[in-house]
Amino acid sequence: MNELIRTALAASGDSIDIDGDTGRVRVKDETLLRSHGIDALVYLAVFGAPARQVVARWLIWETAQSLGIHPASIHELYIGRANDRLPHTFTTPAMNLRALSYDIARAAFRAALKAHVGAFMFELSRSEMAYTDQRPAEYTTCVLGAAIKEGYRGPVFLQGDHFQVHARNYIANTDAELSGLRDLIQESIRAGFYNIELDTSTLVDLTRPALEAQQRLNFELCALLSDYIRTHQPPKVDISIGGEIGEVGDKNSDIHELRVFMDSYRQHIRHQPGLSKLSVRVGTSPGGVVLPDGAIAAANVDFARLKELSTAARREYAMGGAVLHGASSLPQSEFHRFVEAGAIELHLATGFQNLLFDHLPGNLATDIYGWLFSRVAGERKPGDTDRQFIYKTRRLANGPFKKQVWNISDFERAEIRRLFEDHFTSLYTALGVNDTAATVANIVATHHIHKRLQDFEVAGAPASAQPARESAGKA
């Protein structure tokens, strides 16, 4: 056993050790591990020197495995919806945690345990990985650490959100753009992201008169990348893959686009299964539309269109249903309408960021907003008020202020966890996922997937994997 491993085990309070016969991580004292050992390991995994991060991340992964906490694919659950093996009474929340990920994930697990929630997902988009300074292995570590801390058992759904082809980069250097996306897919799968949403809809060309021509690059590249995922997924795991026809211009998706995309996609894929879901646009926008006073304009969601698209996805293409982004601008009192419309998944990001930033200590918030005005003033659009500018750009402070946010006082962090636990409790209720744990356990297969130290080598994102900045709230 090397000295780095001994030091990390000591940091855990010696609550875990390495079995001399099997080489596997063994939990010696779960009470001690949960009381403070996992806190120390997660902090080391995020802020330690690179070699110490590797050891801490490996120990947390293997500890989760030993406790029955397993990154998993939600594919079978969604196909179960398509096959009417489960009721159409819930929409899975897919939650992007841009800052304080360990604490906020703890709150999500606490709320889930209280209400027996099984259908919930943690995700991070390609652009968020850059501006929040969180690569997939770190994000996985924070989420698994939170599950250990709260005593959760079962599948953990981690998702790569908006694995997006950047249109200008694609035109300038197609091979480099696709190579960067393949690298990101490999990195994410190694980290336990067994759910990946591909977004090649950026290449839809609405100037072409025929729908098939408009969607051609979208379905061709989605099929190409789907096959790449299938040939790199772990044994016994069918990664849940999502495609996207939404987020293109201001036009809502329609049934004809869905059918053209899916019929053509099916003709092009070489490896089964295909998609388990499809993202569409029906009136929401990432982050919402910010008014001059900083308030968010009410979204005009076409729920009838959403129901039509989701029904077609299930009945005609054996997918779980339609996925919607940008719902943070809607009140939770409206979320039951997504369930009624048959949406299989709802992506939420900006609302969590807003809740966190609105409850940071005053001096830290002042520092962050001062940094925005001095360091990212070039992002300001003509005519933006100060409040509009702050709302649109404060996501960019997540990375530079990551450590300062983590290091707020224990009292302040506990209060933030309490606020988020209440928020998740109401969110789960609104989306109908209470009491889904047993259904998930019956349908979703989990597997022990052991890793080696070298699987957690710390590396920055390759230049080809860094996308241009997305619009405010994109997730």
N, C-alpha and C positions, 0 to 999 in steps of 0.2 A: 504494500500500500504506500503510495507516494505521500510526500509531506503536504501537498495541497489538499488531498483528500482528508488527511488527518485534521488539518486546520478547519476544513468545512464541517466535518463531523463534530468537532469541538464547538463550532459556532452554533450548531443545532442543540447544544447542551447534551451532546452524546445521546440524543433521543433516538437516533438511527445508527446503524453500523452496517458493515459489509460482511455477509456470510462467507466464512473462510472456505467452505466447500463448493458453494455454487457461484460465488462472486456477485450475488444479487444483494440489493439494498434490503435491509430488514428493519422494521420499526420495532424498537425496544420499548419505548414509552410514548404512546400516542398522546396522552395527556400533556406531557412535557413538550412534545413536538408542537401541539396545537397552542399551548399557552405562550410560548415565545420562540421555540426553535425554528419554526417555519418562517416567522417574521425575519429572523436573522439571515436565513438562507435566501429568501426572496430579495432582500436588500443587497446581499452579496452578488446575487445573480444579475441584478440590474446595474449596480454602481461599483462593483468590485473591479480589480484589475482584470484584464482579459482572461488570463489563465484561471483566475478564481471564478469568474463568471461561468466558464466552461464546466468546472467541477460542480458548482452550485446548481446549474441548470440540469446537469445529468442526474444529480442526487434527487432533485425535486421530481423529475420525470419518473425515475425508478421508484421513488417513494409512492407516488400516485399509483403506479402499476401495482405495487404490493398491497395497497389499500383498496383496490377495486375501483379506481378512478381512471377512466380510459377515454382519450380522444377518440371520437367516433364519427361515422358518416350518418347523416340524417336521410340518406337516399331511400332506404326501405320504408321509413315512416311516410315519406311523401308518396311513394308508389302505393303504399297501403291506402292512402287517401284516394288515389286514382282508382283503385280496385274495390273501394267501399269496404275496406277492412277496418276502418275507424270512422267515427262520426265527423261530419263537416261542421264542427262546433268550435273550432279554434284557429287562430292565425299565429304562427310562430314569430315571436319577437327576435330580430337579429340586431344585436346591440354593439355599436362601435364605441369603445372606451378609449378616448384620446389622451387622457391624463389620469394620474392616480389609479392606474388600472387595477392594482392589487386590492386596494380598499374598496373600490366600486364593485369589482367582481365579488368580493366578500359579501357586500350588501345584496347583490343579485342572488347569490347562493342562499343566503339567510332567508330571503323572501321566498325563494323556490322551495326550500325545505318546509317552511311553515304551511305552504299551500299545496304541497305535493306536486310541484310543477316539474315536468320532464322535457317539454318542448320549449326550449329557449337556447339561444345561440349567441356566442361572442364572435365578433368579426373585426377585421381591420382592412381598409382599402389600400390599394397600391400607393396612392398619394399620401394617405395618412401615415404609412410607414416612414415616409420621408420627413414630413413636417412635425410629427410627434416624436421622432427619434425612437421608434420601436420597431425592431425587426421581428419577424414571425417567432423565432425561438424565445425572445424575451417576452413577447405577449403571451405565448403558450405557458411559459413559466409562471407569470403573474396569475393567470387564470387557474392553473392547476394548484399553485400555492394557495390561492383563495379557497379552492374546493377542499384541500387538506385542512386548512385553518378552521373551516366551518363544519367539518365532519360530513361532507357530502360523499355519496357513493353513486357510481353509475356512469353512463356515457356523458362526455362533455363535447359539445359541438363547437368546433373552432372553424371559422370560415375566412377565406380570402375573398374580400369584397371588391367589386369593380376592378378586376384584373383586366385593365383597360389598354387597348391599343391606342396610342396617341397618334391622331391622324397626320399631323405635320411631320412627326418623326418617321412615320410609316412611309410617307411620300418621299422624304429626303433620303432614307436609308432603310428599306424594307427589311433586309436581313438583320441589321443591328436591332431594330425595334422588336422583331419576333424573337431574336436570340435573348434579349433582355427579359422578355415575358416568360420564355421557357426557363430561364435561370430562376426567375421569381417563383414559378410553379414548383420547380424542384426544391428550392429552399423552403417553401411553405409546406410541402408534403413532408419533408424531413422533420419539420417542426410540429407536425401533428395536425395541420390544417387539412382535414379530410372532407371539407366542403369548399368548393371553389366556384365563384361566380365570374364567368367570362363576360367581358363587355367589348365586343367588336362592333357594337352599334355606332360607334364614332365614325365608322367608314361608310355608313349608309349615305347614298347620294340621292337626295330628294329632287335633284334637277332632272333626273332621267324619267321618261314618261311611263315606263313599265315597272310594276312592283318588283318583279324578279330582278331586273337590272338594278333597281335601287338597293335591293338587299343582298346582291351577289357577294360582295366582299364580306359582308356580315356573316352570312351562313357558311361561306367557304372557310373563312378563318376560324369561326367557332367550331366547325367540324374538325379542322386540322388540330386545334389546340385541345379539343375533347379527346382525340385519339392520343395526343401526347400525354395527357393526364392518365388515361387508361393504361398506357404502357409503363408508367412510372409509379402507379399507386401500390401500396403495400399488398402482400398476399392476403387474400380473404377479405379485402376491403374494396367495396365499390364506392369510390368518392362521389358525393353528390355534386353534380355539375349543373350550373344554371347558365342560361343564355340571356340575351337582352335585345329587345326591339325598341325599347323606350329611350328616353333621354335625348331624342333627336329633335332639335329645333323646338318649336312651340306646339307642334301637332300631337294630339293624342293618338295613341296606338289604335288600330282597328283590326277587326277579325280577318280581313283580307291579308294584311301584313303578317299576322300570326301564321296563317295557313301557308302563305308563300314561303316564309322563313322556315317553318318546321318541315314542310314537304321537301324542300331543297336540302335542308340540313340532314334529314334522314337518308337522303340519297348519297350524301357525301361521306358520312362517317363510316369507318371501317371496323370500329370496336364497339361492342355493346357492353352495358346499356348506354342509352343516350342521355338526354337531359332529364332532370327530375323537376324542373321548374323553369319559368321564363319571366323575366322582368319586363314590365310594360309601363307606359306613361298614360295616366288618366287625369292629370290636373295638378298633381303635386310638383314641387320643385325643390332641389337640394337646398336645405337651410331656410327655405321660405323667401318671400319677398319682403325686404326690410323697408319700413316707412321712415320718413325723416326723423320722427321722434323715437326711433329705435324699436317700435312695436312691429309685429309681424302681420302682414296682410292675410286675411282669411283665404285659404285655398278653396278653389271651386272643383271639387273632386266629382268625376262622373262615375258614381258607384254602379249605375246600370251597365256602363261600358266595362267596368272592371269585372262584374259578374259574368257578362257575356264572354270575355276573354278567358277568365278562369275556368268557366264551364267547358269551353272548347279545349283548353289545355288538358283537362282531365279526360273528357269523353272521347276526344278525337285523337289525342296523342299520349295518353296514359301517363301524364305528368301530374304532380301534386296540385298544380294550379298556378296562378299568376302571382308575381312578386311586385311589391311597390316600394319605391324609395321616396325620401323627402317628406315623410309624414310628421316630422317633428313640429311643423307649423300648425298642425291641427290639435284641438283639445282632446284629451283622452276620452271625454264624453262622447266623441264621435267614433271611437275606435271599434265599437261593436259593429259598425257598418261594414268594416273590412271583413269581419267574420261572416256577416250575413251575405256579403258578395262573394264569398268563397276564396278570398286571397289566402294563399298558403303561407306567405311570409311577409313581414313588414320590417323594413330597415329603419333604424332609429340611431341618430348620432348627435345632431346639433342640440336637441333638447337636453341630453345628458351634459354636453359641454356647457350649455347655458346655466344649468342647475349648479354645476361645480363653480364656474367663474363668478356667479352671483353670490356665492357663499365662501369665497376665499377671504382670508384676513385682509383688512383694508389696505395695509401698507404694501402687501404683495400685489394686490390688484392695481394699486397706483403705479408700482414699478412696471407691471406688465403693460399698462396702457401708455405709460411714458415711453417704453421701448417701442411700442407700435408706432407712435407718432414720429419717433426719431429714426427708426430702422427700416420700416416698411411703408414709408409715406408714399413711395412710388406706386403702391397698390390702390391708392385713393382715386376714385372716379370723379370726374368733374361734377360738381353739384352735390356730392355726398355731404351730409351733416357729420359732425363728430360721432354721433351715436351710430349712424349707418356705417361709417368707416370702422369703428371699433367692432361692431357686430360681424362685419364681413371678414375682418382680418385677424381676430384674436385667436383663431385656430392656429395661426402661424407661431404663436408664442408657446405652444405646448411643448415643443422640443427644447428651445432655449431655456425655459423655466421649469423643466421637468424635475430637476433635483430640488429646487426651492419649493415646489408644490409638495413633493414627497416629504420634505423636512418641516412642514408646519407642525404645530404642537400635537401631542397625542390627543388632547382634549378636542382640538379643532378637527382632527381626522375622525374621531369618534362621532362628532356631531354631523359631519358630512356623510359618514356611513349610515347614520340614523335617517337622515333626509332621503338618501338614496334607497334605503330599505323600504321606506314608506312609498316612494315613487314606484319602485319595482312591484310592490304589493298591489298597487292600484293598476299598474300597467298589465300585470298578469291577469288580473280579474277582467279588465276591459277587453283583452284579447282572447279570453276563454280558455287559457292554458292551465288553470288550476285543475288539480286532480288528473293530470296527464302523465304522471310519472309511471304508473303501472302500465299504461298503454305503450309508452316508449320502451319500457323494460321488456315487454312481451314481443315487440316487433324489431327493435334495433339490436343487432348483434355487436358485442364488444369483444375485443381480443387483447391478450397480453402482447404488447409490442415492446420488446426490450431494445435499448440503445447502448451505444458505446460512447466513451468520452469524446472521441473525435467527431461524433455526429453533432456536437454542440460547439464546434470551433466558432469563435466570434469573428465575424467579418462584416464590413460595411456593405451597403448596397452597391453593386456595380454601376458604373456611370450609365450604362445602357438601360438599367432598370429604374432610373429616376425619371418620372414623368414630369411634364409641365404642371404647374399648380392648377388644381381644379377650382371651380367656383365655390364660394362660401358654403360650407355645410355639406359638400359632396361626400358621400360615403356609400 
